[in-house]
Amino acid sequence: MIRAAAVLFVVVFGFVLGASAEDFKAPEAKGRVYFKNLKNGAGVPATFTVEFAGHGGEGGHGGDGHR
């Protein structure tokens, strides 16, 4: 019974979420943010530091010292 209710919930919620996602319009971007030390298809070790960079947008250093 619980399994059937869970499946029904997922099916109904999926249709509602899908319908609302179709109407979604992303705001126009004024800049770009990218990974500074990664390229498409790059192999990475199990642990590594990700460096972010940005250009042309508003804002500053939102989290100095955070990685």
N, C-alpha and C positions, 0 to 999 in steps of 0.2 A: 504493500500500500504506500509506504513512504517513498519507495523507489519510483513508483508510477507518478506520485505527486511531484517528485523532483524532476522527472523527465518532462512532465506537462509544464512545470514552471519554466524550465530552460527553453522549451519550444515557444511558449507564449512570449517570454521576455526577449528571446532572439528576434521574433517578428517585430516587436515594439521598438527595440533598439535599432534594428535594420531600417525601419521606416523613418525614425528620427535622424539617423545618420545620413540618409539621402538628401535631406534638406540642409545639412550643415555646410556652411561656407567659412573657410578659414580666413582670418583677418589678413589684410595685405601686409607683407613683411617689409620692414624698412632697412634691414641689414641681413647679415648672415652669421651663423654660428657653425663652427666645424671642429673636427678633431684635428689638432695640430700635428700629432705624431702618428697618425694612422692613415693608411691608404686603402682603397678597395682591394680586397683579396689578400691583404697582408696577413701573415702568420704571426701569432703572438704567443708568448709563454703563458703558463697558468696564472701567474700574477704579474701585473705590469701597471705602470702609471699612465693614465689617460690625460692628455693635455688638450684643453679646449681653447679655442681662439674665436674672436668675433671681429666683425668689420662693418661699419656703417650704421650701426643701430644706436639706440639710446641706452643709457645705463653705464655702470662702472664696475668696480670690483665688488661683486655681491658677496663674496665669501673668501676673502684673503686667507690663505693658509689651509683651506679645505681641499681635499683631493678625492 
